[in-house]
Amino acid sequence: SFIIEVFYSGFPILAKDPPWSGGIVLAKDKQNLDWLGLACQKESGSIWFPSKHDLSDEPDSMRISLSVPSPYVAISNGTLMSVQTDIKCYNNNIFEWFVANPINNYNVTFNIAKYENFRDTLMGCDGYLQLDYYVLRDNLNIAKEHFKQVKPMLHVFENLFGPYPFYKDGYKLVETSYLGMEHQSCISYGNQFMQGYLGSFPDTIDFDFIIIHETAHEWWGNSLTMESQQDMWIHESFATYSEALYVEEIYGYDAMLRYLNYQKDKILNQEPIIHDMHNTTDMYYKGSWILHTLRTIVDDDDLWYDMLIGLQLNFKHQIVNTEAIIQYIIKQYGYDLSSFFEQYLFCAQLPIFEYLFVEKNNSVRLDFRWNTTSSNFEMPLLVKINNLEGYTWIYPNQEWNSIALSDIEIEEFKIASELFLIETRLIK
């Protein structure tokens, strides 16, 4: 064992457009007091402290000490160990925080302001979880009411994904001047105590987007962490899909479908999900729909939710890549899904379901196939081809296949577009 001490100094890099373009975030509160934060997901922690810009490497723990003048409070990741007078500057207090779990350096953050703290306790899967909230004084009362959605959300996510991954470090929401960020055990919150995304939400589905999405990252991103930038869909696709699952639990199944349709309008299909530089938001919304489609194919919700929890339990506090996720899902499902993931993750274009109707001798035949970038793509599809209630499975591949319509007119044929992320092409 050995210890290395590094001394460094300089001028901080200021964030140009946090959290998308990172650095130190400088602002003022309503009393004109300083209000500082930090976000550096793209840049990594190396922009403000000596560290490796390597997503695949995490320390097993971290101690963070911040010296700030009174009356400021310094918030960071993990548990507050002590607050002591700084003997080198008696007007300052040193806030010492300790992170007991592995943490990626882009998740290490601090927030400095004249914060007010209130707290609560969650009786969760692994016992008592301390909940801490740090907000500006003017927002204390509204925050106490607005943050009541945290405990029900945590119960939902623990039910869906297993225990909150960082019981030793607690759970914190910290008010910031920028929109938000999934800083591990120290979530940055800047949605201005509005519902939806800064007040915008579909229909009556009015949960606070930042609270739900960024908390989902405690499982998808902070515990189960990507190996490289290409693997970022593991963070964003699963966290965005978590919103839909939360909606299903709180608002119901039909509301979940409406919420997914709201996400679907933002899909561009301009670049693959697996990409070095993500120039669109497809790894969020398209990724969410890929998982929704996969759930449909699995066609067994018990198995589906077992796989989600299994991913968390098997890869808790670990670095993972896309191949590890794919192979785990294939193993648990029991069928080869390689062509599914090849098409949806590594190709920009959606699979196209091509079909036509052939009328002959008072009968109607449906001819169909997949037209895809991936040459070996196969995926079952739910369609309305008879007068029975609901949909029927058909099994298209790259070759033309046929099936007869039974007791329905051509106009009554329907594809379950609410359950699959595909394009369709009717050939006439």
Backbone hydrogen bonds, N-H to C=O, Kabsch-Sander energy under -0.5 kcal/mol:
donor,donor_aa,acceptor,acceptor_aa,energy
14,L,12,P,-0.5
15,A,24,I,-2.8
17,D,21,S,-1.3
20,W,17,D,-1.0
21,S,17,D,-2.3
22,G,20,W,-0.5
23,G,39,A,-2.7
24,I,13,I,-3.3
25,V,37,G,-3.0
26,L,24,I,-0.6
27,A,35,W,-1.3
29,D,33,L,-2.3
32,N,29,D,-2.0
35,W,27,A,-2.2
36,L,112,I,-3.1
37,G,25,V,-1.6
39,A,23,G,-1.7
40,C,106,Y,-0.6
44,S,40,C,-2.9
47,I,44,S,-1.6
48,W,45,G,-2.2
49,F,45,G,-2.0
54,D,52,K,-1.9
57,D,54,D,-1.6
62,M,99,V,-2.0
64,I,97,W,-2.8
66,L,95,F,-2.2
68,V,66,L,-0.6
68,V,93,N,-2.5
70,S,91,N,-2.4
72,Y,69,P,-2.1
73,V,113,A,-3.1
75,I,73,V,-0.6
75,I,111,N,-3.1
77,N,109,T,-0.6
79,T,98,F,-2.6
81,M,79,T,-0.7
81,M,96,E,-3.0
82,S,96,E,-1.2
84,Q,94,I,-1.9
86,D,92,N,-2.4
87,I,85,T,-0.8
89,C,86,D,-1.5
92,N,89,C,-2.7
93,N,68,V,-2.9
94,I,84,Q,-3.8
95,F,66,L,-2.9
95,F,93,N,-0.6
96,E,82,S,-2.5
96,E,94,I,-0.6
97,W,64,I,-3.2
97,W,95,F,-0.6
98,F,79,T,-2.3
99,V,62,M,-3.5
100,A,98,F,-0.6
103,I,59,P,-1.3
107,N,104,N,-2.0
108,V,105,N,-0.8
111,N,75,I,-2.1
112,I,36,L,-2.1
113,A,73,V,-1.7
115,Y,113,A,-1.7
116,E,135,V,-3.2
118,F,133,Y,-1.9
120,D,131,L,-2.5
122,L,129,L,-2.7
124,G,122,L,-1.1
124,G,127,G,-3.1
127,G,124,G,-1.4
129,L,122,L,-2.8
130,Q,128,Y,-0.5
131,L,120,D,-2.8
132,D,130,Q,-0.5
132,D,171,Y,-2.8
133,Y,118,F,-2.5
134,Y,173,L,-2.4
135,V,116,E,-2.3
135,V,133,Y,-0.5
137,R,114,K,-0.7
139,N,136,L,-1.8
140,L,137,R,-1.7
143,A,139,N,-2.4
144,K,140,L,-2.0
145,E,141,N,-1.3
146,H,142,I,-3.0
147,F,143,A,-2.8
148,K,145,E,-1.3
149,Q,146,H,-1.1
150,V,147,F,-1.8
153,M,149,Q,-1.7
154,L,150,V,-2.6
155,H,151,K,-2.1
156,V,152,P,-2.2
157,F,153,M,-2.8
158,E,154,L,-2.5
159,N,155,H,-2.0
160,L,156,V,-2.0
161,F,157,F,-3.4
162,G,158,E,-1.6
167,Y,164,Y,-0.6
169,D,166,F,-0.8
170,G,166,F,-1.1
170,G,167,Y,-0.5
171,Y,130,Q,-2.3
173,L,132,D,-2.0
174,V,187,I,-2.8
175,E,134,Y,-3.1
176,T,189,Y,-2.9
181,M,188,S,-1.5
183,H,181,M,-0.7
186,C,183,H,-2.5
187,I,172,K,-1.9
188,S,181,M,-2.1
189,Y,174,V,-3.2
190,G,179,L,-2.3
190,G,188,S,-0.5
194,M,191,N,-1.3
196,G,207,F,-2.2
197,Y,200,S,-2.9
198,L,196,G,-0.8
199,G,195,Q,-1.9
200,S,197,Y,-1.3
201,F,199,G,-0.5
205,I,202,P,-2.4
206,D,204,T,-1.6
209,F,196,G,-1.9
209,F,207,F,-0.8
210,I,196,G,-0.5
212,I,208,D,-2.0
213,H,209,F,-3.1
214,E,210,I,-1.9
215,T,211,I,-1.4
216,A,212,I,-2.0
217,H,213,H,-1.0
218,E,215,T,-2.0
219,W,216,A,-1.3
220,W,216,A,-2.5
221,G,219,W,-1.2
221,G,224,L,-1.1
222,N,217,H,-2.6
223,S,218,E,-0.6
224,L,219,W,-2.0
225,T,223,S,-0.9
225,T,318,Q,-2.6
227,E,320,V,-1.3
231,D,228,S,-1.6
232,M,229,Q,-1.6
233,W,230,Q,-0.5
234,I,231,D,-2.2
235,H,232,M,-1.2
236,E,232,M,-2.4
237,S,233,W,-1.9
238,F,233,W,-1.0
239,A,235,H,-1.8
240,T,236,E,-2.4
241,Y,237,S,-2.4
242,S,238,F,-1.8
243,E,239,A,-0.9
243,E,240,T,-0.5
244,A,240,T,-0.9
245,L,241,Y,-2.0
246,Y,242,S,-2.5
247,V,243,E,-2.5
248,E,244,A,-2.3
249,E,245,L,-1.9
250,I,246,Y,-2.4
251,Y,247,V,-3.4
252,G,247,V,-1.2
252,G,248,E,-0.6
256,M,252,G,-1.7
257,L,253,Y,-1.9
258,R,254,D,-2.0
259,Y,255,A,-2.6
260,L,256,M,-2.5
261,N,257,L,-2.0
262,Y,258,R,-1.6
263,Q,259,Y,-1.8
264,K,260,L,-2.4
265,D,261,N,-1.2
266,K,263,Q,-2.0
267,I,264,K,-1.7
274,I,345,L,-2.7
275,H,273,I,-0.9
278,H,276,D,-0.5
279,N,277,M,-0.9
284,Y,281,T,-1.6
285,Y,281,T,-1.7
286,K,282,D,-0.7
287,G,282,D,-2.0
288,S,284,Y,-1.8
289,W,285,Y,-1.8
290,I,286,K,-2.3
291,L,287,G,-1.9
292,H,288,S,-1.9
293,T,289,W,-2.6
294,L,290,I,-2.4
295,R,291,L,-2.4
296,T,292,H,-1.6
297,I,293,T,-2.1
298,V,294,L,-2.6
299,D,295,R,-1.8
304,W,300,D,-2.6
305,Y,301,D,-2.7
306,D,302,D,-1.8
307,M,303,L,-2.1
308,L,304,W,-1.8
309,I,305,Y,-2.4
310,G,306,D,-2.5
311,L,307,M,-2.4
312,Q,308,L,-1.5
313,L,309,I,-2.7
314,N,310,G,-2.8
315,F,311,L,-1.8
318,Q,223,S,-1.0
318,Q,315,F,-1.7
320,V,225,T,-3.4
325,I,321,N,-1.7
326,I,322,T,-2.7
327,Q,323,E,-2.7
328,Y,324,A,-1.9
329,I,325,I,-2.3
330,I,326,I,-2.6
331,K,327,Q,-2.3
332,Q,328,Y,-2.3
333,Y,329,I,-2.7
334,G,330,I,-2.6
337,L,335,Y,-0.6
341,F,337,L,-2.2
342,E,338,S,-2.5
343,Q,339,S,-2.1
344,Y,340,F,-2.4
345,L,341,F,-2.6
346,F,341,F,-0.8
346,F,342,E,-1.2
347,C,343,Q,-0.7
352,I,371,N,-2.2
353,F,351,P,-0.6
353,F,423,E,-3.2
354,E,352,I,-0.9
354,E,369,R,-2.2
355,Y,425,R,-2.2
356,L,367,D,-2.1
358,V,365,R,-2.7
359,E,357,F,-0.5
360,K,358,V,-0.5
360,K,363,S,-2.6
363,S,360,K,-1.2
365,R,358,V,-2.9
366,L,403,I,-3.6
367,D,356,L,-2.7
367,D,365,R,-0.6
368,F,401,N,-2.4
369,R,354,E,-1.9
370,W,397,N,-3.2
371,N,352,I,-2.7
372,T,370,W,-0.6
377,F,374,S,-1.3
379,M,396,P,-1.0
381,L,394,I,-2.4
383,V,381,L,-0.5
383,V,392,T,-2.4
384,K,414,K,-3.2
385,I,383,V,-0.8
387,N,406,S,-0.7
392,T,383,V,-3.3
394,I,381,L,-2.5
397,N,399,E,-0.7
401,N,368,F,-2.5
403,I,366,L,-1.8
405,L,364,V,-2.7
406,S,385,I,-2.9
407,D,405,L,-0.6
412,E,409,E,-1.4
413,F,409,E,-0.6
413,F,410,I,-1.4
414,K,384,K,-0.8
416,A,382,L,-2.4
417,S,415,I,-2.7
419,L,416,A,-2.0
420,F,416,A,-0.6
422,I,420,F,-1.0
423,E,351,P,-2.5
425,R,353,F,-2.6
427,I,355,Y,-3.1
427,I,425,R,-0.6
428,K,426,L,-0.5
